[in-house]
Amino acid sequence: MGAMKTKKKQKKDNTEELQAVQANEDSIKEQVFARLGRPKNLARTTVVFCKDGCHARINIWCDVPIEKTTGYFAVVQNTIFDSRRQLTDTFYLRLSPEAGIIEATPQIEKKY
């Protein structure tokens, strides 16, 4: 019986650690934008955490202009642009317990 109680307690402790890391989502976004730069046409940013709380994926979505087409012919002379939300950057992050970025794949370089 004692072993079952310890397992539940360990599981509860892991949940608290996970919640602590997820609470720092804004901090993670700011760290990424400090390295990458902030896109002018930023639409949204999503951060998804792994169960262990030490890894996350950040996706950066931007409004990107696209050329409209009419039937089979693209409007060339009077080009009409529309914006479409596209995934422009994505990074897999390894995090410290304090929600600092230890490593990013691919490496985050200044882009904007």
C-alpha positions in Angstrom: 0.0 0.0 0.0 2.8 2.4 0.8 4.2 2.1 -2.8 0.9 3.2 -4.3 0.8 6.3 -2.3 4.4 7.2 -3.3 3.6 6.8 -7.0 0.6 9.1 -6.7 2.7 11.7 -4.8 5.4 11.5 -7.5 2.8 12.0 -10.2 1.4 15.0 -8.4 4.9 16.5 -8.1 5.5 16.1 -11.9 2.2 17.8 -12.6 3.2 20.8 -10.5 6.6 21.0 -12.3 4.8 20.9 -15.7 2.4 23.7 -14.6 5.4 25.8 -13.5 7.0 25.5 -16.9 3.8 26.1 -18.8 3.2 29.3 -16.8 6.3 30.7 -18.4 4.9 30.5 -21.9 5.2 34.2 -22.4 8.8 34.1 -21.3 9.6 31.4 -23.8 8.0 33.5 -26.6 10.0 36.6 -25.6 13.3 34.6 -25.6 12.6 33.2 -29.1 11.7 36.7 -30.4 14.8 38.2 -28.8 16.9 35.7 -30.9 14.8 35.6 -34.1 13.4 39.2 -34.2 9.7 40.0 -34.3 8.0 39.7 -37.7 6.0 42.7 -38.8 3.2 40.6 -40.1 2.9 38.3 -37.0 -0.5 36.6 -36.9 -0.1 34.3 -33.8 2.3 32.2 -31.9 1.6 28.7 -30.4 3.7 26.9 -27.8 3.0 23.2 -27.2 4.7 21.5 -24.3 5.7 17.8 -24.1 4.5 15.7 -21.2 7.9 15.8 -19.5 7.8 19.6 -19.4 11.4 19.9 -20.5 10.6 20.2 -24.2 8.3 22.4 -26.3 7.5 23.2 -29.9 6.9 26.9 -30.8 5.2 27.7 -34.1 5.2 31.2 -35.5 2.3 32.1 -37.9 2.5 35.1 -40.2 0.2 36.7 -42.7 2.0 36.2 -46.0 0.8 38.0 -49.2 -0.2 35.7 -52.1 -1.2 36.4 -55.6 -4.8 35.9 -56.5 -5.7 34.1 -59.7 -8.7 34.4 -61.9 -9.6 31.1 -63.6 -6.5 29.7 -65.3 -4.8 33.1 -65.7 -3.0 35.0 -63.0 -3.6 38.7 -62.9 -0.1 39.9 -63.9 -0.3 43.6 -64.9 -2.6 44.7 -62.1 -1.4 42.3 -59.4 -3.9 41.8 -56.6 -2.5 40.6 -53.3 -4.3 38.8 -50.5 -2.8 37.7 -47.2 -2.9 34.1 -46.1 -1.8 32.8 -42.7 1.2 30.5 -43.1 3.5 28.7 -40.7 6.8 30.6 -41.3 9.0 29.3 -38.4 8.9 26.4 -36.1 11.4 25.3 -33.4 11.8 22.4 -31.1 13.1 23.6 -27.8 14.8 21.9 -24.8 14.0 23.9 -21.7 15.5 24.3 -18.2 13.2 24.0 -15.2 13.3 27.8 -15.0 11.8 27.9 -18.5 15.0 29.1 -20.1 15.9 27.8 -23.6 18.9 25.5 -23.4 18.8 24.3 -27.0 16.7 24.9 -30.2 16.4 22.7 -33.3 16.9 24.2 -35.8 19.2 26.9 -34.3 17.4 30.2 -33.9 19.2 32.9 -35.9 18.3 36.6 -36.4 15.8 36.7 -39.3 13.6 39.7 -38.8 
